[in-house]
Amino acid sequence: MENELSETLLPRDNTCLLGHEDAERLFLNAWEQGTLHNSWLISGVKGVGKATLAYRLARFILNADSAHKDKYSSLEVSPDAPAAKLISNGSHPDFKVLQRDYTDTERKKILKAIKDGEQLSRAELKDMKKSAFIRVDDVRTINEFLSRRSSQDGWRIVLVDSVDDMNSASANAILKILEEPPHQTLMLLVSHNPGRLLPTIRSRCAKLELKPLPDNLVASLLRRYRSELSEAEIKKVVAISSGSIGKALNYVDNEAVSRYDALCRNVSLGSRFKIADVTDFCNNAVANEESYDLTRELLLKFLSEAVKTAPDPTGLAAAWENAVKTFAETDSLNMDKRQALMNIIVNICKQF
Protein backbone atom coordinates (compact mmCIF):
# COMPACT_ATOMS: atom_id res chain seq x y z
CA MET A 1 0.00 0.00 0.00
CA GLU A 2 2.79 2.43 0.91
CA ASN A 3 4.59 1.93 -2.41
CA GLU A 4 1.33 2.41 -4.30
CA LEU A 5 0.60 5.64 -2.46
CA SER A 6 4.12 6.93 -2.95
CA GLU A 7 3.82 6.40 -6.69
CA THR A 8 0.42 8.09 -6.76
CA LEU A 9 1.94 11.12 -5.07
CA LEU A 10 4.60 11.73 -7.70
CA PRO A 11 3.76 15.21 -9.03
CA ARG A 12 3.53 14.01 -12.62
CA ASP A 13 0.92 11.40 -11.59
CA ASN A 14 -0.87 13.18 -8.78
CA THR A 15 -4.28 14.54 -9.81
CA CYS A 16 -5.25 15.49 -6.24
CA LEU A 17 -4.34 19.03 -5.20
CA LEU A 18 -6.11 20.68 -2.26
CA GLY A 19 -5.77 24.08 -0.64
CA HIS A 20 -4.62 26.09 -3.67
CA GLU A 21 -7.91 26.92 -5.34
CA ASP A 22 -7.10 30.66 -5.53
CA ALA A 23 -3.93 30.02 -7.54
CA GLU A 24 -5.78 27.67 -9.88
CA ARG A 25 -8.56 30.19 -10.43
CA LEU A 26 -6.08 32.97 -11.20
CA PHE A 27 -4.42 30.84 -13.88
CA LEU A 28 -7.71 29.62 -15.34
CA ASN A 29 -9.08 33.17 -15.54
CA ALA A 30 -5.99 34.35 -17.42
CA TRP A 31 -6.39 31.49 -19.90
CA GLU A 32 -10.09 32.14 -20.38
CA GLN A 33 -9.51 35.85 -20.98
CA GLY A 34 -6.65 35.29 -23.41
CA THR A 35 -4.16 37.05 -21.12
CA LEU A 36 -2.11 34.01 -20.13
CA HIS A 37 1.44 35.09 -19.33
CA ASN A 38 4.15 33.00 -21.00
CA SER A 39 6.21 32.59 -17.79
CA TRP A 40 4.96 31.66 -14.31
CA LEU A 41 6.92 31.53 -11.05
CA ILE A 42 5.31 29.01 -8.69
CA SER A 43 6.66 29.52 -5.16
CA GLY A 44 6.05 28.24 -1.64
CA VAL A 45 7.58 25.98 1.00
CA LYS A 46 8.89 22.60 -0.08
CA GLY A 47 6.25 19.92 -0.38
CA VAL A 48 3.28 22.31 -0.43
CA GLY A 49 2.26 21.22 -3.94
CA LYS A 50 4.20 23.47 -6.34
CA ALA A 51 5.34 20.74 -8.72
CA THR A 52 1.93 19.05 -8.50
CA LEU A 53 0.31 22.34 -9.51
CA ALA A 54 2.81 22.82 -12.35
CA TYR A 55 1.98 19.41 -13.81
CA ARG A 56 -1.70 20.18 -13.32
CA LEU A 57 -1.32 23.39 -15.33
CA ALA A 58 0.58 21.55 -18.06
CA ARG A 59 -2.03 18.79 -18.31
CA PHE A 60 -4.80 21.36 -18.59
CA ILE A 61 -3.13 23.51 -21.27
CA LEU A 62 -2.15 20.50 -23.40
CA ASN A 63 -5.62 18.97 -23.07
CA ALA A 64 -7.98 21.97 -23.21
CA ASP A 65 -9.92 23.03 -26.27
CA SER A 66 -9.28 26.77 -26.61
CA ALA A 67 -12.21 27.07 -29.02
CA HIS A 68 -14.66 26.23 -26.22
CA LYS A 69 -13.26 28.00 -23.17
CA ASP A 70 -16.65 28.47 -21.60
CA LYS A 71 -17.00 24.77 -20.78
CA TYR A 72 -14.11 24.72 -18.27
CA SER A 73 -14.78 25.48 -14.61
CA SER A 74 -11.55 23.99 -13.20
CA LEU A 75 -8.13 22.70 -14.20
CA GLU A 76 -9.20 19.10 -13.61
CA VAL A 77 -8.11 16.67 -16.35
CA SER A 78 -9.00 12.99 -16.40
CA PRO A 79 -6.00 10.69 -15.84
CA ASP A 80 -7.24 8.80 -18.90
CA ALA A 81 -6.92 11.84 -21.18
CA PRO A 82 -4.18 11.31 -23.82
CA ALA A 83 -2.24 14.40 -22.67
CA ALA A 84 -2.35 13.22 -19.04
CA LYS A 85 -1.08 9.75 -19.95
CA LEU A 86 1.76 11.11 -22.07
CA ILE A 87 2.85 13.54 -19.36
CA SER A 88 2.72 10.80 -16.73
CA ASN A 89 4.89 8.59 -18.94
CA GLY A 90 7.32 11.42 -19.64
CA SER A 91 6.68 11.11 -23.36
CA HIS A 92 4.59 14.13 -24.34
CA PRO A 93 6.33 15.75 -27.35
CA ASP A 94 5.26 19.27 -26.31
CA PHE A 95 6.27 19.03 -22.64
CA LYS A 96 9.82 19.22 -21.31
CA VAL A 97 10.96 18.91 -17.69
CA LEU A 98 14.29 20.33 -16.58
CA GLN A 99 15.77 19.09 -13.29
CA ARG A 100 19.18 18.34 -11.82
CA ASP A 101 20.61 15.47 -13.81
CA TYR A 102 22.50 12.49 -12.44
CA THR A 103 26.27 12.82 -12.09
CA ASP A 104 28.37 11.53 -14.97
CA THR A 105 29.25 8.39 -12.98
CA GLU A 106 25.61 7.60 -12.24
CA ARG A 107 24.57 8.32 -15.83
CA LYS A 108 27.08 5.71 -17.00
CA LYS A 109 25.45 3.18 -14.67
CA ILE A 110 22.04 4.00 -16.10
CA LEU A 111 23.27 3.74 -19.69
CA LYS A 112 24.95 0.40 -18.91
CA ALA A 113 21.72 -0.94 -17.41
CA ILE A 114 19.82 0.11 -20.54
CA LYS A 115 22.46 -1.48 -22.77
CA ASP A 116 22.26 -4.71 -20.76
CA GLY A 117 18.48 -4.73 -21.01
CA GLU A 118 18.03 -4.13 -17.28
CA GLN A 119 15.55 -1.80 -15.65
CA LEU A 120 16.62 0.08 -12.55
CA SER A 121 13.98 0.31 -9.85
CA ARG A 122 12.66 3.61 -8.58
CA ALA A 123 14.44 2.93 -5.28
CA GLU A 124 17.77 2.41 -7.08
CA LEU A 125 17.33 5.62 -9.04
CA LYS A 126 16.42 7.47 -5.85
CA ASP A 127 19.72 6.47 -4.22
CA MET A 128 21.79 7.72 -7.15
CA LYS A 129 23.60 11.03 -6.75
CA LYS A 130 22.62 14.05 -8.79
CA SER A 131 24.73 17.02 -9.79
CA ALA A 132 24.72 20.01 -7.46
CA PHE A 133 23.16 22.30 -10.07
CA ILE A 134 21.11 22.28 -13.22
CA ARG A 135 23.90 22.67 -15.75
CA VAL A 136 23.99 25.38 -18.40
CA ASP A 137 24.21 22.70 -21.11
CA ASP A 138 20.95 21.24 -19.82
CA VAL A 139 19.28 24.66 -20.02
CA ARG A 140 20.43 25.02 -23.61
CA THR A 141 18.46 21.91 -24.54
CA ILE A 142 15.35 24.07 -24.02
CA ASN A 143 16.29 26.05 -27.12
CA GLU A 144 16.38 22.87 -29.18
CA PHE A 145 13.00 21.82 -27.77
CA LEU A 146 11.44 25.20 -28.51
CA SER A 147 12.87 25.30 -32.02
CA ARG A 148 10.63 22.37 -32.95
CA ARG A 149 7.07 22.91 -34.03
CA SER A 150 4.34 21.83 -31.65
CA SER A 151 2.91 18.41 -32.47
CA GLN A 152 -0.60 19.87 -32.69
CA ASP A 153 0.17 23.51 -33.52
CA GLY A 154 -0.53 24.33 -29.89
CA TRP A 155 1.43 25.10 -26.77
CA ARG A 156 4.90 23.94 -25.83
CA ILE A 157 5.55 23.82 -22.11
CA VAL A 158 8.79 23.79 -20.13
CA LEU A 159 8.78 22.95 -16.41
CA VAL A 160 11.90 23.80 -14.39
CA ASP A 161 11.88 21.98 -11.03
CA SER A 162 13.44 23.81 -9.43
CA VAL A 163 14.89 27.06 -10.69
CA ASP A 164 16.66 27.36 -7.30
CA ASP A 165 19.00 24.59 -8.45
CA MET A 166 20.64 26.77 -11.09
CA ASN A 167 24.08 28.33 -10.81
CA SER A 168 24.83 31.77 -12.27
CA ALA A 169 25.55 30.41 -15.76
CA SER A 170 22.37 28.34 -16.04
CA ALA A 171 20.29 31.12 -14.44
CA ASN A 172 21.48 33.58 -17.06
CA ALA A 173 20.77 31.04 -19.79
CA ILE A 174 17.17 30.61 -18.60
CA LEU A 175 16.85 34.40 -18.37
CA LYS A 176 17.61 34.75 -22.07
CA ILE A 177 14.74 32.37 -22.86
CA LEU A 178 12.38 34.31 -20.58
CA GLU A 179 13.34 37.56 -22.29
CA GLU A 180 12.26 36.37 -25.74
CA PRO A 181 10.01 33.31 -25.42
CA PRO A 182 8.69 31.89 -28.71
CA HIS A 183 4.99 32.13 -29.53
CA GLN A 184 2.69 29.84 -27.51
CA THR A 185 5.43 28.85 -25.09
CA LEU A 186 4.63 28.36 -21.41
CA MET A 187 7.49 28.40 -18.89
CA LEU A 188 6.67 27.03 -15.42
CA LEU A 189 9.39 27.77 -12.86
CA VAL A 190 9.15 26.09 -9.45
CA SER A 191 10.97 27.89 -6.63
CA HIS A 192 11.29 27.21 -2.91
CA ASN A 193 13.19 30.48 -2.31
CA PRO A 194 12.15 33.07 -4.90
CA GLY A 195 13.92 35.85 -3.00
CA ARG A 196 17.26 34.29 -3.95
CA LEU A 197 16.56 34.32 -7.68
CA LEU A 198 17.84 36.95 -10.06
CA PRO A 199 15.48 39.95 -9.84
CA THR A 200 15.31 39.91 -13.64
CA ILE A 201 13.96 36.35 -13.56
CA ARG A 202 11.30 37.25 -11.02
CA SER A 203 10.27 40.37 -12.92
CA ARG A 204 9.61 38.44 -16.12
CA CYS A 205 7.21 35.98 -14.50
CA ALA A 206 3.63 36.07 -13.36
CA LYS A 207 3.43 34.87 -9.74
CA LEU A 208 1.60 31.95 -8.17
CA GLU A 209 2.52 31.93 -4.49
CA LEU A 210 1.24 28.86 -2.69
CA LYS A 211 0.51 29.39 0.99
CA PRO A 212 1.21 26.72 3.65
CA LEU A 213 -1.76 24.40 4.13
CA PRO A 214 -3.78 24.72 7.34
CA ASP A 215 -3.03 22.06 9.94
CA ASN A 216 -6.46 20.47 9.65
CA LEU A 217 -5.98 19.94 5.90
CA VAL A 218 -2.52 18.39 6.38
CA ALA A 219 -4.02 16.11 9.02
CA SER A 220 -6.89 15.16 6.70
CA LEU A 221 -4.48 14.30 3.89
CA LEU A 222 -2.35 12.22 6.26
CA ARG A 223 -5.43 10.22 7.23
CA ARG A 224 -6.09 9.69 3.54
CA TYR A 225 -2.59 8.65 2.47
CA ARG A 226 -1.17 7.13 5.67
CA SER A 227 -4.25 5.55 7.21
CA GLU A 228 -2.16 3.43 9.57
CA LEU A 229 -1.23 6.48 11.68
CA SER A 230 -2.86 7.12 15.03
CA GLU A 231 -4.30 10.55 15.81
CA ALA A 232 -1.44 11.15 18.25
CA GLU A 233 1.11 10.39 15.53
CA ILE A 234 -0.70 12.63 13.06
CA LYS A 235 -0.67 15.49 15.57
CA LYS A 236 3.10 15.16 16.05
CA VAL A 237 3.80 15.06 12.31
CA VAL A 238 1.55 18.03 11.58
CA ALA A 239 3.31 20.06 14.29
CA ILE A 240 6.67 19.92 12.48
CA SER A 241 5.45 19.95 8.87
CA SER A 242 5.10 23.73 8.34
CA GLY A 243 1.86 23.35 6.42
CA SER A 244 3.43 21.04 3.82
CA ILE A 245 1.83 17.70 2.99
CA GLY A 246 4.95 16.69 1.07
CA LYS A 247 7.08 17.22 4.17
CA ALA A 248 4.51 15.45 6.33
CA LEU A 249 4.54 12.33 4.16
CA ASN A 250 8.33 12.37 3.94
CA TYR A 251 8.52 12.70 7.73
CA VAL A 252 6.21 9.73 8.24
CA ASP A 253 8.11 7.53 5.78
CA ASN A 254 11.50 8.41 7.29
CA GLU A 255 10.58 8.37 10.99
CA ALA A 256 11.31 12.06 11.31
CA VAL A 257 9.33 12.47 14.53
CA SER A 258 11.62 10.12 16.45
CA ARG A 259 14.65 11.89 14.97
CA TYR A 260 13.24 15.27 15.96
CA ASP A 261 12.56 14.00 19.47
CA ALA A 262 16.15 12.74 19.71
CA LEU A 263 17.44 16.13 18.63
CA CYS A 264 15.28 17.84 21.26
CA ARG A 265 16.53 15.46 23.96
CA ASN A 266 20.16 16.13 23.13
CA VAL A 267 19.77 19.89 22.97
CA SER A 268 17.59 20.16 26.09
CA LEU A 269 20.57 19.01 28.19
CA GLY A 270 22.39 22.22 27.29
CA SER A 271 26.00 22.24 28.41
CA ARG A 272 25.38 18.83 30.05
CA PHE A 273 24.92 17.17 26.65
CA LYS A 274 26.51 13.76 26.20
CA ILE A 275 29.05 13.71 23.40
CA ALA A 276 28.42 9.99 22.80
CA ASP A 277 24.71 10.63 22.19
CA VAL A 278 25.40 13.56 19.87
CA THR A 279 27.97 11.46 18.00
CA ASP A 280 25.48 8.60 17.54
CA PHE A 281 22.83 11.05 16.37
CA CYS A 282 25.18 12.56 13.78
CA ASN A 283 26.43 9.16 12.61
CA ASN A 284 22.85 8.09 11.89
CA ALA A 285 22.12 11.43 10.24
CA VAL A 286 24.84 11.04 7.60
CA ALA A 287 24.05 7.43 6.75
CA ASN A 288 22.99 8.65 3.29
CA GLU A 289 22.23 11.90 1.48
CA GLU A 290 18.48 11.69 2.11
CA SER A 291 19.02 11.18 5.84
CA TYR A 292 21.39 14.14 6.00
CA ASP A 293 18.97 16.41 4.13
CA LEU A 294 16.15 15.39 6.46
CA THR A 295 18.24 16.05 9.58
CA ARG A 296 19.33 19.44 8.26
CA GLU A 297 15.70 20.37 7.63
CA LEU A 298 14.60 19.25 11.09
CA LEU A 299 17.48 21.04 12.77
CA LEU A 300 16.63 24.35 11.10
CA LYS A 301 12.98 23.76 11.94
CA PHE A 302 13.90 23.24 15.59
CA LEU A 303 15.91 26.47 15.65
CA SER A 304 13.24 28.56 13.96
CA GLU A 305 10.62 27.34 16.46
CA ALA A 306 12.98 27.90 19.41
CA VAL A 307 13.64 31.48 18.29
CA LYS A 308 9.88 32.20 18.30
CA THR A 309 9.38 31.04 21.89
CA ALA A 310 12.64 32.08 23.60
CA PRO A 311 12.43 34.98 26.10
CA ASP A 312 15.67 36.31 24.62
CA PRO A 313 16.12 34.92 21.10
CA THR A 314 19.44 36.65 20.39
CA GLY A 315 21.66 33.63 20.98
CA LEU A 316 19.35 31.22 19.16
CA ALA A 317 19.00 33.60 16.22
CA ALA A 318 22.80 33.69 15.97
CA ALA A 319 22.86 29.88 16.17
CA TRP A 320 20.35 29.71 13.31
CA GLU A 321 22.47 32.02 11.16
CA ASN A 322 25.55 29.96 11.99
CA ALA A 323 23.74 26.74 11.04
CA VAL A 324 22.59 28.14 7.69
CA LYS A 325 26.11 29.37 6.94
CA THR A 326 27.72 26.10 7.99
CA PHE A 327 25.35 24.00 5.89
CA ALA A 328 25.97 26.23 2.85
CA GLU A 329 29.74 26.01 3.25
CA THR A 330 29.56 22.26 3.78
CA ASP A 331 27.68 21.86 0.50
CA SER A 332 29.77 24.25 -1.57
CA LEU A 333 33.15 23.12 -0.25
CA ASN A 334 32.28 19.42 0.11
CA MET A 335 33.20 19.45 3.79
CA ASP A 336 32.63 16.71 6.37
CA LYS A 337 28.85 16.60 6.93
CA ARG A 338 29.11 14.66 10.18
CA GLN A 339 31.50 17.19 11.68
CA ALA A 340 29.37 20.08 10.47
CA LEU A 341 26.30 18.64 12.21
CA MET A 342 28.22 18.07 15.43
CA ASN A 343 29.54 21.64 15.43
CA ILE A 344 26.05 23.04 14.86
CA ILE A 345 24.42 20.92 17.58
CA VAL A 346 27.14 21.71 20.13
CA ASN A 347 26.70 25.41 19.32
CA ILE A 348 22.94 25.11 19.88
CA CYS A 349 23.46 23.32 23.21
CA LYS A 350 25.39 26.36 24.45
CA GLN A 351 22.22 28.42 24.12
CA PHE A 352 20.28 26.25 26.60
N, C-alpha and C positions, 0 to 999 in steps of 0.2 A: 504493500500500500504506500509506504513512504517513497519508494522509487517512482511509483506512478505519479504521486503528487508532485514530486520534485520536477519530473519531466513536464507536467502540466503547467508548472509555474515558470518555465522558461519564457522570457518576454516574447519571443517570436511565436510561441504556442498559446500563450495565456490570453484568453478572450474575456477574462473577468477583471475589471478595473473599477474599484469603488472609491468614493471620496473626492474625485476630481471632476465632478460634473461641470463646474464653472469653466475650467480650462477646455473641456471638450466642447462646450457650447460656444465659447469664444472662437475656436477654430472652425466649427461648423458654420457659424454665422458669416465668417470671412469668406468661406468657400461658397456659400449660398449667394452672397452679395457680389461675388466676382472680385473681391479685394484680397484674396489670399496672398500673403507675403511669401516670397520665394525662400526665405531662411527663417527658421524658428529655433530659439534657444530654450530648451526645456530644462529647468533647474529645480533643485530641491535636495533634501537629504538623501543619502544612499538608501536604496531599498524602498523608497516611497512610491515607486511606480513609474518613474520617468521613461525607462526603456520600454516598459509595457505600453505606455501611452504612445511612444514614438512608433512602435509597430502597429498599434491600433490606428494611428493616423495614416500610416502607409497603406494598410489593408483597405481602409476606407477610400482613399484617393485612387488607388489602382483598381478598385471594384465599382465605384460609383458611376452612375450615368449622369453626366453633366447636363444632358438635354432635358432631364426631368428632376431638377433639384428640389422641387416642392414635395417630393414623396419621401424625403429623408428627415427624420426627426431625431436621429442619433447617429453616432459613429459605428454602431453595431454592425458587424459583418459575420455572416454564417461561417463557421469553420470549414464547411463543405464548399464554399465559394472557390472557384479556380484560383483567384488571386491570393486568397488566404492559404490555400494548400501550397502554392508555389513559394510564398514567403516563408511558411513554416519549414519547407524542405530546403530553403536557401537557394532556390533555383529560379526565382522570378527574374526575367531578363531586364526589367526596368527598375530593379531595386538592388542597391549596393550597400553593404554594411562595412564600415571601417572601424577596426578595433586594433588593440595591440596584438601583434603577430607573435607566434612562437619564436624562440631564439633559433639561430641557425642550426645548432646541435639538435634541438628538438624537431625542427622541420625535417632534418635528414632522417630521423627515426620514423616520422610520419610517412615520408616518401618511400622509405624501405618497406614499411608495412604494406603500403599500397602496391608496391612492386611485387611483394611476396604473396599478394592476394589475401592479406590479413586485415581485419577491421579492429581498430583500437576502440575500446569501450569508452563511454563518457567519463568514467572514473579515471581511466588512464590518461585521457586528454586533460582532465582537470588537474592532475598532478604535474603536468608538464610546465616548465617555466616559460614565461613570456618575456619579451623585451620590455625594457623600462619605459619606453615611449612608443607612440605611433610614429613610425619613421617617415621622413619626407618623401622617400621613394614610394611608400604606400599611399600617401596623399596624392601623389602625381598620377596614380592609377585612376583617380576620379576623373581626370581630364580625358583619359581614354574612354571611360565609361560614358561620359557626357557627350563625347564626339559621335557616338553611335545614335542612330535614329531610334526613337521609341518603337517597341514592337507593335503597338497599336495606335501610333500617332498621338499618344497621350503624354502623361507625366513620366518623368524619370526622377527617382527619389534616392537620395543618399542619406544614410543614417550614420552619424559618428558617435560611437559609444565607448569612451567619452572623450570630449574635446579637451578635458583636463589632462589627458594622457599625452598631449603633444609637447614637444620641445619647441624652442624658438623657431627653428627652421621649418618644422611641419606646421606650426601655427601660422607663420607667414605664408606658407603655401596654400593653406585653406582660406586665408584671408583674400588672396588673389581670386579664388573661385567665388567667394561671397561678393566681391566687388563687381564682377561681371558674370553673373550666372546666366547660362543659356535659357532660352524660352522654355516654359513649362518644366522647370527644374525645381524640385523641392528639397531643401537641405534641412535636416533635422539634427540639431546638435544637442547632445545630452551633457549636462554639466552638474557636478556636485558642488563646485565652488566657483560660480560665475564671476565673483569679485576678483579672482586671480587671472582671468582671461585678458587678452589684449582689449583695451577699450574699443578699438576699431572693429573687433569681432562682435562685441556686444552691441555696438551701435548699428550694425548692419542686420540685426536679427529682431524679429518680433519675439515677444517674451511670453512664455507659459511657465509661471512659477507655481510649482506644486507644494502646497502646504502640508506639514506633518498631519497624519491622520489622527483623529481623536482616539483616546484610549479605548473607548467602548467599541469602536470599529475594528481596531487591531485585535482586541479580545475576541470579537465575533469571527473574524477571519481565522484566528488561531483555532477556534472551536471547529471551524469548517475544514481546515487543512491538517490539523494535528489533533484529531478527536480523542486521542489517547491521553491527553493532558488533563490533569485535575484543575479545578478552579484556582487552587492555591498556586499551582505551577504557572498557570496563565497570568495570574496577577504579578508574579515575580518577573516574568519575561516582559510583560507590557511595561513594567516600571523602568526597565533599562533600554527600551527599544526606540525611544525618541520619536514616536509616532510613525515608525517605519515597519510595515509588514514584512518587507524583505529582510530587515535586520532581525525581526522577531523569529522568523522561520529559521534563519541561519543560526541564531542563538539556541533555539531548541535542538536543532540537528547536531550542534557542536558542543552541547552541554555548557553553554556560556554562563548560565546562572551559577553553577558550582564554581566555575573559574572566577567569576566576579566576587562570590562569597569568600573564596580563598584570598583574593587580593585584599578585600576589606579586612579580613582577619589579620593578615600580615601588617597592613598599614596601621590598624587600630592600636597595635602595640607600641607605636611611636619609636622612641630611642631604644626600647626594650625588644625590638624585633629580633627574631632568631635568623641568623645568616643561613643556617642549613635549610630552613623553610623557604626563605627567599630564593636560595639557589635552586631548590627543587622546583619551585614555581616557575622560575625562568627557564630551567632545563626543559620542562614540559611545554612551555610557551614557544620555544624555538624548534620543536620537533619537526615542523614543516612550515612552509611559507604561509599556508592558510591559518595555521595555529598562531603564528606570530602576528599576522594582520589582525586576527580576532582579539588577541591580547592587547595589542596597541590601541585598538578601538575602545575596548573596555576600560583601559587605563585612562585614556583621555576623557571618557564618559564619567568615570569616577571623579576625576579632578574637576571637571566642569560642574558637577553636582555639589561637590564639597565647597567650591568657591561660593556657590549660591547661598549655602546655609551657614558658612563660617562667620562668627562674630567679627573677626578681623581677617578678611580674605587676602591680605597683601602677600603673605608668604605662600599661600596656595596658588595665587595667581602667578607668582613668579615661578613656582614649580611647574605650572601648566605651560608657561612660555618656554621653560627649559626643556620640558618633555617634547614639545612640538619641534624645537630646534634640534634636539638630539636625534629624534626620529628622522628628520629631514637629512641631517648630516650622515646618519647611518646608511640611509638609502643611497644618497648621492656618492658617498665615498666608499661604499661597500664595507662598512665597518662591522665589528663583531656585534651581532644582534643581541646575543645573550648578555654581554657585558653592558650594552646600552640599556637594556631593561633593568638590570641590577642597579646601575647608577641612578636611573630615574626613580625606582622604587625606594632606594635608600634616601634619596633627596626628599621624597614625599614623606617618608617616616619622620624626618626631622621637623616637619611642620605639625606633628601631632604630639 
